[in-house]
């Protein structure tokens, strides 16, 4: 059984480049102003998946909107990137993070800020999200808990 952990800065420094969606976002940006990074850790201590979450006051359709609306009090959890090192861990990461956030924060909506790719669309629809909207460079899917 895997567990959700807050990833420490040392681990993240060496692994943010593994982010297939937003490798250009610096570590400091990912961990400030209402943003967090979680890992899914196996029982033997190996990180199997990573998810980056921004808490926003509204649903963003661009990275810039996400930056402008993120705050520690945000009521919209925005999953803006997820990657995995083990088969099936991405799905478990999204579900585990969403359940944790539901227990620990006053969040009303759970959405993605996903690239416009077939892979992102299939991943989220297969995992129970519904399509919300499409922008010029990103799209949103919404999870209902």
C-alpha positions in Angstrom: 0.0 0.0 0.0 1.3 3.4 -0.9 1.1 6.6 1.2 0.8 10.3 0.3 3.7 12.4 1.4 4.7 16.1 1.1 7.9 15.9 -0.9 10.9 17.7 0.6 12.9 20.3 -1.3 16.0 18.1 -1.7 14.1 15.4 -3.4 12.2 17.8 -5.6 15.3 19.6 -6.8 16.5 16.5 -8.6 13.1 15.5 -10.0 11.2 18.5 -11.2 12.9 18.0 -14.6 11.0 14.7 -14.8 7.7 16.7 -15.1 6.5 15.9 -18.6 4.0 18.8 -18.7 5.6 21.8 -16.9 9.3 21.2 -16.4 9.9 24.9 -16.9 8.2 25.8 -13.6 10.8 26.3 -10.8 10.6 24.5 -7.5 10.1 27.8 -5.6 7.0 28.5 -7.7 5.6 25.0 -7.1 5.7 25.4 -3.3 4.6 29.0 -2.6 1.4 31.0 -2.5 -1.1 28.2 -2.1 0.8 25.6 -4.1 2.0 22.2 -2.9 3.7 19.1 -4.3 2.8 15.6 -3.1 4.4 12.2 -3.7 3.0 8.7 -3.6 5.5 6.6 -1.7 5.7 2.9 -1.7 6.2 0.9 1.5 9.9 0.5 0.6 10.3 4.3 0.4 10.3 4.8 -3.4 8.4 7.7 -4.8 6.1 6.2 -7.5 4.2 9.4 -8.6 4.2 13.1 -8.1 1.3 15.7 -8.3 1.5 19.5 -8.2 -1.6 21.3 -6.8 -2.5 25.0 -6.8 -5.3 26.3 -4.6 -7.1 29.0 -6.6 -10.0 31.3 -6.1 -11.3 30.4 -9.6 -10.7 27.8 -12.3 -7.7 28.9 -14.4 -7.4 28.2 -18.1 -3.7 29.3 -18.3 -0.6 29.1 -16.2 -0.8 32.9 -15.8 -4.3 32.8 -14.4 -3.3 30.0 -12.1 -0.5 32.2 -10.7 -2.7 35.2 -10.3 -5.5 33.4 -8.6 -3.6 31.0 -6.3 -3.7 31.5 -2.6 -3.5 29.4 0.6 -7.3 30.0 1.0 -8.3 29.0 -2.6 -11.4 26.8 -2.8 -10.5 25.3 -6.2 -7.8 22.5 -6.1 -6.0 22.7 -9.5 -4.0 19.6 -10.4 -1.6 21.2 -12.9 0.8 18.3 -13.5 1.2 14.7 -12.5 3.8 12.2 -13.5 4.5 8.6 -12.4 7.5 6.3 -12.2 5.4 3.1 -11.9 2.5 1.8 -14.0 -0.9 2.8 -12.5 0.7 5.2 -10.0 -0.6 8.3 -11.8 -4.2 7.3 -11.3 -3.6 6.4 -7.6 -1.8 9.7 -7.1 -4.7 11.8 -8.4 -7.3 9.8 -6.3 -5.1 9.8 -3.1 -4.3 13.5 -3.4 -7.9 14.4 -4.0 -9.1 12.4 -1.0 -6.4 13.9 1.2 -7.3 17.5 0.1 -11.0 16.7 0.8 -10.2 15.7 4.4 -7.8 18.5 5.2 -9.0 21.6 3.3 -12.2 23.6 2.5 -12.1 22.9 -1.3 -15.2 23.0 -3.3 -13.9 21.9 -6.7 -11.2 19.6 -8.1 -10.0 20.5 -11.6 -7.0 20.0 -13.9 -5.0 22.5 -15.9 -4.0 20.0 -18.6 -2.2 20.2 -21.9 -4.3 19.8 -25.0 -3.2 16.3 -25.8 -5.0 13.0 -26.4 -3.0 11.4 -23.6 -4.2 14.0 -21.0 -7.8 13.7 -22.2 -7.8 9.9 -22.1 -6.1 9.8 -18.7 -8.6 12.1 -17.0 -11.8 10.7 -18.7 -10.7 7.2 -17.9 -10.2 8.2 -14.3 -13.6 9.6 -13.8 -13.2 13.3 -14.6 -15.5 15.2 -17.0 -14.4 17.6 -19.6 -15.0 21.2 -18.5 -13.5 23.6 -21.1 -10.7 24.1 -23.6 -8.5 27.2 -23.9 -5.8 28.1 -26.5 -3.1 26.0 -24.8 -4.7 24.2 -21.8 -7.9 22.4 -21.0 -9.8 21.7 -17.8 -11.3 18.4 -16.5 -13.3 18.3 -13.3 -13.3 15.5 -10.7 -16.4 15.1 -8.4 -15.7 13.7 -5.0 
